[in-house]
């Protein structure tokens, strides 16, 4: 039995901060992230957006899970059954370490473990490319990141709902 001491809200706040960190600091480099926004349709636990003009531009959704039963119940949501109804170009579950196993994940979903010390580790997903040693320390190889970002992307998704969510957040 996994001992969980993190609350749902704590996981959400940790996830929002992780999304805003630059890639060099193990984040997604989002310019904006919001915790538990409300919208029409899917209401993510954390939603972030990264602008620019590269392969890593888009929206990121995090679903925080504090119990395995909640994770299993998530599979029944309409936007999980039909991913084109969901939001997030990249999607992750964020949970305490070992709560969810990588082989339990839906197709193209990532997984972020949060340790009792609140440190995050990408287990699977676009950012789960291992760091390599180089002349300037540890870094993720750009070509490998680009491939990973492409493999885990939901290109066919509900972009209209993403715009609605962002508009309501800004309002």
N, C-alpha and C positions, 0 to 999 in steps of 0.2 A: 504494500500500500504506500502510495506516494504522499508524503507529508507536505501539504501546501500551506504556506503562511502568507502568500500574496493575495490581496483582494483583487476583484475584477477591476476596480477603479485604478489601483496601483499598476496593474498590468497595462491598462490603457495609457496612463501617464508615461510609463516607461517606454511603451511603444511609440507614442507621439514624439518623445524626445529623441528616440533612436531614428525615426524617419527624418528628423531635421538635421541630424549630424551629417557632415560631409562624408563621401565615400572613403576618404583617407582616414576617417575616424570611425569606420565600420558602419556608417549610416547609409541611407538612401539619398541624402542630399536634397530632401524636399525643402521647398521655399515656404511651405505652408502645411500645417497639420492641425487637425481638429479632433477632439475627443467626443465620442457619442453624439454626432450630429443627427438631427431628425430631418427626414425628407419623405417624399412619396416613394413607396417601394422599399428597397433595402436600406436599412439603417445600420451602418457599420459602427464598430466600436472605435476605430481610429481610421481617419481618412487623410491622406496626404497627396500633395501634387508637386511635381518637379517640372519647371518649364525649361526651355532651351531649344536646341535643335539636333540633339543626338539620339542614339539608340535608347538611352535611359530616361527619356522624357515621357511623362505620363502620370497616372494616378496609382496610388498604392492603398490597399485596403488591409486592415488588420482586424482579425476577430480574436478577442481575448477569451481564453477558456481556463476556468479554475477547477473544472471537474471533467472526467472522461465522459460521464453521462451527458453533460452539456455538449461536448464535442459530437457525440453520437447523434444527439437530437438535432444538431445543426444540419445534418445531411438531409433532413426532411423539408428544409426551407425551399420554396419554389425557385429561388435564384441559385440554389446549389444543384437542384435537379436539372435545371435549364440554365447553364452559366451565361448564356447570352442575355438573360434578364438581370444579371448581377452587374455590379460596378467594380472598378479597380482593374487597371491594366495588369497589375501584379497584385497577388493576394497571398496573405500569410495567416496562419494561426500563430498566436503568441501565447505561451503557456509556461508554467513551471517546468523545469527540466524533467524529461522522461514521462510527462503526463500523456502525451500523444506520441505514437511511434511514426517514423517517416513512412512506413509502408501502409499506414492507415489513411493517408492523405488523399483527397480527391486529386484528379489529374490537374497538373500545372499549379497546384498550391504549394506554397512554401511553409516552412516551419521555423519559428524562432523560440529558443529555450531561454528562460530567464532564471538565473541561479538564485539561491536564497540571498546572496549578496547583491542582487539586482543587476548582475552583468548579463548582457545579451549575447547569444551565439546563434548565427544562422546555421541551421541544420540542413535545410533544403530550400530551394527557391533561387530567384535571380541573383541575389547577393551571396549565395553559398559557395562562391568560387574561392578556393583556398588562396591565402596570401603566399607570395613567393619572395625570396630574398633578392635584393638588388643593390645597386650602388647607393641608393638613398633609403635603405631600410627595407621594411616589409610593405608589399603592395599587391594589389590584384591585377593580373595581366589584362589589359584592355581588350584584347581579342577574345579571350576566354569569357570575360564579362559580357561582351556583346552577344556572344553565342548563348550564354545562359539567360540573358534578358529576353532574347528572342524565343527560346524554348519554353519559358515560363509565362509568356505574355498571353493575356486574354484580348485578342484583337477584336473579336466579335462580342461586344458587351453593350450595356445600356448607357451610352454616352449622354443621352438626354437626361437621365437621372443624375449623372455626375454633375452636369451643369446646374440642374435644379438644386442639388445639395450645396454646391459652391455658392450659388446665388443666395440661398437661404442663410448660409453661414455668414456671408458678407452683409446681409441685411441686418 
